[in-house]
């Protein structure tokens, strides 16, 4: 059930929004009004409303308009009814400074006082050495590099144990995963381009030996959408990865992305089978409890001409919803900041939520109308 509207918020402009039914983080039935506005980034660090807001995405879009079997999500559906936290997502490329080829650089995303940095390597691969750790080739020079999870640590190893293929639970679309140190798996294996500067992959730690060791491997690094089927996000939909012992304390637990001892709690039925946290899809380090209305955001490494810096516009849409009981003003909560540096644009999404009696009441509803200013 949804409804569009075109209520002018600026002369000649209309607000893009949808009414979406669902539940909040208390599992109460709600109607959410999802509002999207698009802004252009000006050289003085301000955001100005674009001539037209980008439409709300109703389905996921994959890189190269690809298939989810071989491509990762570039743009996620924006019609989730509720997000308990704020996603900051950057969809772009790393650019070598001054367009001069480099074999290694960093990109940094700063939101207020919080920073996330990713090391970006040129293409590398493994060289097999029998009975010894493999060698990593030197990274090749590059001028730009797509920041997508196919280039992060992860992937699958279907050769080490052919009867039991291994899929890295944190990112089965990446590269670098190896179970056994055998030539047909290791020789020529592409290594990740995107890594955590504090947790680099090394030849000595490359070989898993046993699938149960996967929690000790690097958390894949990116700044775009982290897919729903990957750990830890999948856990919020009641799905848990294989080869994870109840006694294992994962990096995600240490980072506060999952409850402590979540595997043991899940096996005891002490965790809900679904949490609204599932709708948050920002990469590690880019999920926020709060962001100031005029917060400063700074991107380094996303343009060959230098840093990109801007402040959020400080505005909040006014949302009114009528479900047959008269117009009710809703609190618009910002929950998605999506930056597209190559286009020089930022998409902001707010959600206003109204709790109602429950699904059994819906046949009595006589009206469903929203206005956004």
C-alpha positions as CSV (number, residue, x, y, z in Angstrom):
1,X,0.0,0.0,0.0
2,X,1.6,3.3,-1.0
3,X,0.8,6.7,-2.2
4,X,2.8,9.4,-4.1
5,X,2.3,13.1,-3.7
6,X,3.6,16.3,-5.2
7,X,3.4,19.0,-2.6
8,X,5.7,21.8,-3.4
9,X,8.5,22.3,-0.9
10,X,10.3,24.9,-3.0
11,X,8.9,26.9,-6.0
12,X,8.6,24.5,-8.9
13,X,9.6,21.4,-6.9
14,X,7.7,18.5,-5.4
15,X,8.6,16.1,-2.6
16,X,9.2,12.5,-3.5
17,X,7.7,10.2,-0.9
18,X,5.9,6.9,-0.4
19,X,3.6,5.5,2.4
20,X,4.9,2.2,3.5
21,X,3.3,-0.2,6.0
22,X,5.4,-2.3,8.3
23,X,6.6,-2.6,11.9
24,X,8.9,-0.5,14.1
25,X,11.7,-1.7,16.4
26,X,9.1,-2.5,19.1
27,X,7.2,-4.8,16.6
28,X,4.3,-2.4,16.5
29,X,2.3,-2.0,13.3
30,X,3.1,1.3,11.6
31,X,2.6,3.4,8.5
32,X,5.8,5.1,7.5
33,X,6.1,8.1,5.2
34,X,9.4,7.8,3.4
35,X,10.7,11.2,2.0
36,X,13.6,11.6,-0.3
37,X,15.4,14.8,-1.3
38,X,18.4,15.2,-3.6
39,X,21.1,17.9,-3.2
40,X,24.0,19.0,-5.3
41,X,27.4,19.7,-3.6
42,X,28.6,23.2,-4.2
43,X,32.2,24.3,-4.1
44,X,31.6,26.4,-1.0
45,X,30.7,23.3,1.0
46,X,26.9,23.8,0.9
47,X,24.2,21.6,-0.3
48,X,21.5,22.9,-2.6
49,X,18.3,21.1,-3.7
50,X,18.8,19.6,-7.1
51,X,16.5,20.5,-9.9
52,X,14.8,17.2,-9.4
53,X,14.9,14.7,-6.6
54,X,16.0,11.2,-7.5
55,X,13.0,8.8,-7.4
56,X,12.6,6.4,-4.5
57,X,14.2,3.0,-5.3
58,X,11.6,0.3,-5.0
59,X,14.0,-2.6,-5.6
60,X,17.8,-3.2,-5.3
61,X,20.0,-2.3,-8.2
62,X,23.2,-4.2,-8.8
63,X,26.4,-3.0,-10.3
64,X,26.4,-3.0,-14.1
65,X,22.7,-3.8,-13.8
66,X,23.9,-7.3,-13.0
67,X,22.4,-10.4,-11.4
68,X,22.7,-11.0,-7.6
69,X,24.4,-14.3,-8.4
70,X,27.5,-12.4,-9.6
71,X,27.2,-8.7,-8.7
72,X,26.8,-6.8,-5.4
73,X,24.2,-4.2,-4.6
74,X,25.0,-0.7,-5.8
75,X,21.7,1.0,-4.7
76,X,19.5,-0.6,-2.1
77,X,15.7,-0.4,-2.0
78,X,14.6,2.6,-0.1
79,X,11.2,1.4,1.0
80,X,12.1,-0.1,4.3
81,X,9.4,0.9,6.8
82,X,11.7,1.6,9.7
83,X,15.4,2.1,10.4
84,X,16.5,2.4,14.0
85,X,19.9,3.9,13.1
86,X,21.3,6.2,10.4
87,X,23.1,4.8,7.3
88,X,25.9,6.8,5.7
89,X,26.7,5.3,2.3
90,X,29.2,6.5,-0.2
91,X,28.9,5.1,-3.8
92,X,32.0,6.1,-5.8
93,X,35.6,5.4,-6.7
94,X,39.0,6.0,-5.3
95,X,41.0,8.5,-7.4
96,X,44.8,8.8,-7.4
97,X,45.8,12.3,-6.3
98,X,46.2,14.5,-9.3
99,X,45.3,11.7,-11.6
100,X,48.8,10.4,-11.3
101,X,49.0,6.6,-11.2
102,X,49.6,5.1,-7.7
103,X,49.9,1.6,-6.4
104,X,48.5,2.3,-3.0
105,X,46.4,5.1,-1.4
106,X,43.8,5.7,1.3
107,X,40.2,7.0,1.2
108,X,38.7,8.5,4.3
109,X,35.1,9.3,5.2
110,X,34.7,11.7,8.1
111,X,31.3,12.4,9.6
112,X,31.7,14.9,12.4
113,X,34.5,13.6,14.6
114,X,34.1,10.0,13.4
115,X,36.4,8.7,10.6
116,X,36.6,5.5,8.5
117,X,39.7,4.9,6.4
118,X,40.3,2.2,3.8
119,X,43.6,1.3,2.2
120,X,43.2,0.9,-1.6
121,X,45.8,-1.3,-3.3
122,X,46.4,-1.8,-7.0
123,X,45.7,-5.2,-8.4
124,X,47.7,-8.0,-6.8
125,X,47.7,-11.8,-6.9
126,X,49.1,-14.8,-5.1
127,X,52.1,-16.9,-6.0
128,X,52.0,-20.5,-4.8
129,X,55.0,-21.9,-2.8
130,X,54.7,-25.5,-1.8
131,X,54.9,-26.1,2.0
132,X,55.3,-22.3,2.6
133,X,53.0,-19.3,2.8
134,X,52.2,-17.9,-0.7
135,X,53.7,-14.6,-1.9
136,X,51.9,-11.5,-2.8
137,X,52.8,-9.7,-6.0
138,X,53.4,-6.0,-5.9
139,X,50.3,-3.9,-6.5
140,X,49.9,-2.5,-10.0
141,X,49.5,1.3,-10.5
142,X,46.0,2.6,-11.0
143,X,44.3,6.0,-11.4
144,X,40.9,5.1,-10.2
145,X,39.4,2.1,-8.4
146,X,35.7,1.2,-7.9
147,X,34.9,0.9,-4.2
148,X,32.7,-2.2,-4.3
149,X,32.7,-5.4,-2.3
150,X,33.8,-7.6,-5.1
151,X,37.2,-5.9,-4.4
152,X,37.1,-6.5,-0.7
153,X,38.3,-9.6,1.2
154,X,35.9,-12.5,0.9
155,X,34.7,-14.8,-1.9
156,X,34.4,-18.5,-2.1
157,X,36.7,-21.5,-2.3
158,X,35.1,-24.4,-4.3
159,X,38.3,-26.3,-5.0
160,X,40.1,-27.0,-1.7
161,X,37.3,-29.4,-0.6
162,X,35.2,-29.9,-3.8
163,X,32.5,-31.8,-1.9
164,X,32.0,-28.9,0.6
165,X,32.5,-25.5,-1.0
166,X,33.3,-22.7,1.4
167,X,31.5,-19.3,1.1
168,X,32.9,-16.5,3.3
169,X,29.9,-15.5,5.5
170,X,30.9,-11.8,5.6
171,X,31.2,-11.4,1.8
172,X,30.8,-14.3,-0.6
173,X,31.3,-12.0,-3.6
174,X,34.8,-10.8,-2.6
175,X,38.2,-12.2,-3.2
176,X,41.1,-13.7,-1.3
177,X,39.5,-16.6,0.6
178,X,41.6,-19.8,0.6
179,X,41.0,-22.9,2.7
180,X,43.9,-25.1,1.7
181,X,47.4,-24.2,0.4
182,X,47.2,-26.0,-2.9
183,X,48.4,-24.7,-6.2
184,X,45.2,-24.8,-8.1
185,X,43.6,-22.6,-5.5
186,X,46.4,-20.2,-4.6
187,X,48.3,-19.6,-7.9
188,X,47.0,-16.4,-9.5
189,X,44.3,-15.8,-6.9
190,X,43.3,-12.1,-7.0
191,X,43.9,-10.4,-3.7
192,X,41.6,-7.7,-2.2
193,X,42.0,-4.1,-3.3
194,X,40.2,-2.7,-0.3
195,X,41.5,-3.4,3.2
196,X,41.4,-2.2,6.8
197,X,44.7,-0.4,7.5
198,X,44.6,-1.9,11.0
199,X,43.9,-5.5,9.9
200,X,45.8,-6.2,6.7
201,X,45.8,-9.5,5.0
202,X,49.3,-11.1,5.0
203,X,50.7,-14.3,3.4
204,X,51.0,-15.9,6.8
205,X,47.3,-15.6,7.6
206,X,45.9,-16.1,4.1
207,X,45.3,-19.9,4.4
208,X,42.4,-20.8,6.6
209,X,43.2,-24.5,6.9
210,X,39.9,-25.1,8.6
211,X,36.6,-23.3,7.7
212,X,35.9,-22.7,11.5
213,X,38.7,-20.1,11.5
214,X,36.8,-17.7,9.3
215,X,35.9,-15.3,12.2
216,X,39.7,-14.6,12.6
217,X,39.9,-13.3,9.1
218,X,39.5,-9.6,8.0
219,X,36.2,-7.9,8.1
220,X,35.6,-6.8,4.4
221,X,36.0,-3.1,3.8
222,X,33.8,-0.9,1.8
223,X,31.7,2.3,2.0
224,X,28.6,1.2,0.0
225,X,25.7,-1.1,0.9
226,X,26.5,-4.2,2.9
227,X,24.3,-7.0,1.6
228,X,21.5,-8.5,3.6
229,X,22.7,-12.1,3.3
230,X,26.1,-11.4,4.8
231,X,27.2,-11.7,8.4
232,X,26.3,-9.9,10.7
233,X,23.4,-8.3,8.9
234,X,21.8,-11.7,8.2
235,X,21.5,-12.4,11.9
236,X,18.9,-9.7,12.3
237,X,16.6,-11.8,10.0
238,X,17.2,-14.9,12.1
239,X,19.8,-16.5,9.8
240,X,23.2,-17.6,11.2
241,X,26.3,-18.7,9.3
242,X,27.9,-22.1,9.3
243,X,31.2,-22.9,11.0
244,X,30.5,-20.5,13.9
245,X,30.9,-22.0,17.4
246,X,28.7,-20.7,20.2
247,X,31.9,-19.9,22.2
248,X,33.5,-17.8,19.5
249,X,33.6,-14.0,20.1
250,X,33.5,-12.4,16.7
251,X,34.9,-9.0,15.7
252,X,31.3,-7.9,15.1
253,X,30.5,-8.5,18.7
254,X,33.5,-6.5,19.8
255,X,32.4,-3.7,17.5
256,X,28.9,-3.7,19.0
257,X,27.3,-4.8,15.8
258,X,25.7,-7.8,17.4
259,X,24.8,-8.7,21.0
260,X,27.5,-10.5,23.0
261,X,27.2,-14.3,22.9
262,X,24.6,-13.9,20.1
263,X,25.1,-17.4,18.8
264,X,24.4,-19.0,22.2
265,X,21.4,-16.7,22.7
266,X,20.0,-17.5,19.3
267,X,20.2,-21.3,19.9
268,X,18.3,-20.7,23.2
269,X,15.6,-18.8,21.3
270,X,16.5,-15.6,23.3
271,X,16.9,-13.4,20.3
272,X,14.0,-12.3,18.1
273,X,13.8,-13.9,14.7
274,X,13.6,-10.5,13.1
275,X,14.8,-7.1,14.1
276,X,14.3,-3.7,12.4
277,X,18.1,-3.4,12.5
278,X,18.1,-5.6,9.4
279,X,17.0,-2.6,7.4
280,X,20.2,-0.7,8.2
281,X,22.8,-1.6,5.5
282,X,25.7,0.8,6.0
283,X,29.2,-0.5,5.9
284,X,31.2,-1.2,9.1
285,X,32.1,2.2,10.7
286,X,29.4,4.2,8.9
287,X,26.3,3.5,11.1
288,X,25.3,6.2,13.4
289,X,22.9,6.7,16.4
290,X,22.6,10.4,15.6
291,X,23.9,13.0,13.1
292,X,23.6,16.7,13.7
293,X,21.3,18.5,11.2
294,X,24.2,20.6,9.9
295,X,26.9,18.0,10.4
296,X,30.2,18.3,8.4
297,X,31.0,15.5,6.1
298,X,34.4,15.2,4.4
299,X,35.6,12.7,1.8
300,X,39.2,12.3,0.9
301,X,40.4,10.2,-2.0
302,X,37.0,10.3,-3.8
303,X,38.1,13.0,-6.4
304,X,41.4,13.5,-8.3
305,X,41.1,17.2,-7.5
306,X,41.1,17.0,-3.8
307,X,38.8,16.5,-0.8
308,X,35.1,16.9,-1.0
309,X,33.5,18.7,2.0
310,X,30.0,19.8,2.8
311,X,27.5,20.3,5.6
312,X,24.1,18.8,5.8
313,X,21.4,21.3,5.0
314,X,19.8,21.5,8.4
315,X,16.3,21.2,7.0
316,X,13.6,18.6,8.0
317,X,10.5,18.0,5.9
318,X,7.1,18.5,7.4
319,X,5.0,15.3,7.2
320,X,1.3,15.0,7.7
321,X,-0.5,11.7,7.5
322,X,-4.3,11.0,7.6
323,X,-5.4,7.4,8.1
324,X,-9.1,8.4,8.5
325,X,-8.7,9.9,12.0
326,X,-7.8,13.4,10.8
327,X,-4.4,14.8,9.9
328,X,-1.5,13.9,12.2
329,X,1.9,15.5,12.2
330,X,4.7,13.0,12.1
331,X,8.3,13.5,13.3
332,X,10.6,13.2,10.3
333,X,13.8,11.3,11.3
334,X,16.8,11.4,9.0
335,X,18.0,7.8,8.6
336,X,19.9,7.6,5.3
337,X,22.7,9.8,3.9
338,X,23.8,8.6,0.5
339,X,26.7,10.4,-1.2
340,X,27.4,10.0,-4.9
341,X,30.7,11.9,-5.3
342,X,31.0,11.3,-9.1
343,X,27.6,13.0,-9.6
344,X,28.3,15.6,-7.0
345,X,25.1,14.8,-5.3
346,X,23.7,13.7,-1.9
347,X,20.4,11.8,-1.3
348,X,18.8,12.3,2.1
349,X,16.0,10.1,3.3
350,X,13.7,10.7,6.3
351,X,10.9,8.5,7.8
352,X,7.9,9.7,9.7
353,X,6.1,6.9,11.6
354,X,2.6,6.5,12.8
355,X,1.7,3.6,15.1
356,X,-1.9,2.2,14.6
357,X,-4.1,-0.4,16.1
358,X,-3.1,-3.4,14.1
359,X,-3.7,-5.4,11.0
360,X,-7.2,-6.4,12.1
361,X,-8.2,-2.7,12.0
362,X,-7.2,-2.2,8.4
363,X,-10.6,-3.1,6.9
364,X,-12.0,-0.1,8.9
365,X,-9.6,2.3,7.4
366,X,-11.4,4.8,5.1
367,X,-8.5,7.1,4.1
368,X,-4.8,7.0,3.5
369,X,-3.4,10.4,2.5
370,X,-0.1,12.1,3.2
371,X,1.3,15.6,2.5
372,X,5.0,16.6,2.7
373,X,6.3,20.2,2.8
